[in-house]
């Protein structure tokens, strides 16, 4: 067996999937990325971030707040959701703070990664399929309980300094990796920004790059 054959047989690393819960395009990507990754025997590492923190460095602003562009974005989000066969309703408050949701995911992820993925999708669905409110810890804990996560344990964990610090560390690591928006994907070191780059991600997975 040659070195090239050995390299081909080695398992590939996961797709790093960065997202903010207040990102409508993150919601759309969250319902696509697992299926796509599975086609190429890849895992997905789900990494919530806070765009508000990242925007302080990049100088960007929330998409829906931008004149003219925001109007187009609302239409594009609704159209893209219809194309994907997903329900779509914007929450009343946009963008919304997602600190509790992000902290919850990292805490659950350390206990059970599969439950963390289920929680991500449930929180996203609550926000963008139902137009619900997931801004505060109580709402996050309620949704988590509906997915089989211990509400009391999660509620207690959200106030722990280590959980708060974990999110800060993850956001810093994301910015070091070049994350500048949501959704953002890193495949074998190659960055892709935006739900409209999912076809590029799939092409990269299929070909190994170009």
Number of C-alpha atoms within 10 A of each C-alpha: 5 7 8 8 9 9 10 10 9 8 9 15 14 16 22 19 23 24 28 27 29 26 24 29 22 23 27 22 22 22 15 14 20 18 13 18 17 11 11 12 12 18 17 19 18 23 22 27 29 24 26 19 13 19 14 10 11 14 8 13 13 15 16 15 12 12 9 9 11 14 13 13 16 14 10 13 17 17 14 16 18 12 9 12 9 16 14 21 17 18 19 11 12 14 19 18 18 23 20 21 28 24 26 26 27 21 20 20 18 10 11 13 16 10 18 22 20 16 25 24 17 17 25 26 22 19 25 23 19 14 17 18 16 25 18 14 18 13 17 26 23 18 20 26 15 12 17 11 19 14 18 11 10 21 18 9 17 20 13 11 9 12 16 19 11 15 23 16 10 16 20 15 13 20 16 10 13 13 25 19 25 25 28 24 29 19 21 15 11 12 14 20 19 16 23 13 15 19 11 14 23 18 13 15 20 11 8 10 13 5
